[in-house]
Amino acid sequence: MSQRIEKINQVIKKNINDILTQDLSLKEGVFVTIAKVDTTPDLRYTRIFVSVFPEADINYVLKTLQKEISKIQGKLNKKLYMKPLPKVEFKIDMTEIEADKIEKLLKEI
């Protein structure tokens, strides 16, 4: 991955984090963390991987993010000074969930 893409990912991660904490209202006790940002080399798309706590609210958070995606995209576009502006897509980061499953399996052995 080029240094330019890495810097763009860092800028997008910071801006999306600010947007989510300031403008997204989730039900009490639900926490969303940006785990990773992956922007395509042509800068057309950026996938934002989020982890959700508690895991039981993953679907709720995904639906809320999809419902608010145009507002999030608009706020991000105003903060980015680049062209093209990447289209945002949210995904669930499964790393922690998979690690928990593996840890439980190892404990059973």
C-alpha positions as CSV (number, residue, x, y, z in Angstrom):
1,M,0.0,0.0,0.0
2,S,1.4,3.4,-0.9
3,Q,2.1,6.1,1.6
4,R,-0.5,8.3,0.0
5,I,-3.3,5.8,0.5
6,E,-2.1,5.2,4.1
7,K,-2.3,9.0,4.8
8,I,-5.7,9.2,3.2
9,N,-6.9,6.2,5.3
10,Q,-5.7,8.0,8.5
11,V,-7.4,11.3,7.5
12,I,-10.7,9.4,6.7
13,K,-10.5,7.4,9.9
14,K,-10.1,10.6,12.0
15,N,-12.9,12.4,10.2
16,I,-15.3,9.5,10.3
17,N,-14.6,9.0,14.0
18,D,-15.4,12.7,14.6
19,I,-18.6,12.4,12.6
20,L,-19.7,9.3,14.4
21,T,-19.1,10.6,17.9
22,Q,-20.7,14.0,17.2
23,D,-23.5,13.3,14.8
24,L,-24.6,9.6,15.2
25,S,-26.9,8.9,18.1
26,L,-27.0,5.3,19.1
27,K,-28.9,3.7,21.9
28,E,-27.3,3.9,25.3
29,G,-24.6,1.3,26.0
30,V,-23.7,0.7,22.3
31,F,-20.1,1.5,21.4
32,V,-18.7,1.7,17.8
33,T,-15.0,1.8,17.1
34,I,-13.3,2.2,13.8
35,A,-11.0,-0.7,13.4
36,K,-9.7,-0.1,9.9
37,V,-10.1,2.1,6.8
38,D,-9.3,0.6,3.4
39,T,-9.4,3.0,0.5
40,T,-9.1,1.7,-3.1
41,P,-6.0,2.9,-5.0
42,D,-8.2,4.8,-7.5
43,L,-9.8,6.7,-4.5
44,R,-13.3,5.9,-5.6
45,Y,-14.3,3.7,-2.6
46,T,-13.4,3.5,1.0
47,R,-14.4,0.6,3.3
48,I,-14.7,1.4,6.9
49,F,-14.5,-1.6,9.2
50,V,-16.2,-1.0,12.6
51,S,-16.3,-3.1,15.7
52,V,-19.4,-3.0,17.8
53,F,-19.9,-3.7,21.5
54,P,-22.0,-5.5,22.6
55,E,-21.9,-7.9,19.7
56,A,-25.7,-8.4,20.0
57,D,-26.2,-4.9,18.6
58,I,-24.2,-5.4,15.3
59,N,-27.4,-5.5,13.1
60,Y,-28.8,-2.4,14.9
61,V,-25.6,-0.5,14.3
62,L,-25.3,-1.6,10.6
63,K,-28.9,-0.5,10.0
64,T,-28.3,2.8,11.7
65,L,-25.2,3.5,9.7
66,Q,-26.9,2.6,6.4
67,K,-29.8,4.8,7.3
68,E,-27.4,7.7,8.0
69,I,-24.9,7.0,5.3
70,S,-25.8,10.0,3.0
71,K,-25.5,12.4,6.0
72,I,-22.2,10.8,7.0
73,Q,-20.9,10.9,3.4
74,G,-21.9,14.6,3.0
75,K,-20.1,15.6,6.2
76,L,-17.0,13.7,5.2
77,N,-17.0,15.2,1.7
78,K,-17.0,18.7,3.3
79,K,-13.9,17.8,5.4
80,L,-11.9,16.2,2.6
81,Y,-9.9,18.3,0.2
82,M,-9.4,15.8,-2.6
83,K,-10.8,14.5,-5.8
84,P,-12.3,12.1,-6.4
85,L,-14.1,11.9,-3.1
86,P,-14.3,8.2,-2.1
87,K,-17.8,6.6,-1.6
88,V,-18.1,5.3,2.0
89,E,-19.1,1.7,2.8
90,F,-19.4,0.3,6.3
91,K,-18.4,-3.2,7.2
92,I,-18.3,-5.1,10.4
93,D,-14.8,-6.0,11.6
94,M,-14.9,-9.7,12.4
95,T,-11.4,-9.9,13.8
96,E,-12.4,-9.8,17.5
97,I,-15.4,-12.0,17.0
98,E,-13.3,-14.7,15.3
99,A,-10.6,-14.4,17.9
100,D,-13.1,-15.0,20.7
101,K,-14.4,-18.1,18.9
102,I,-10.9,-19.4,18.5
103,E,-10.1,-18.7,22.1
104,K,-13.2,-20.5,23.3
105,L,-12.3,-23.5,21.1
106,L,-8.8,-23.6,22.5
107,K,-10.1,-23.5,26.1
108,E,-12.3,-26.5,25.3
109,I,-9.3,-28.5,24.1
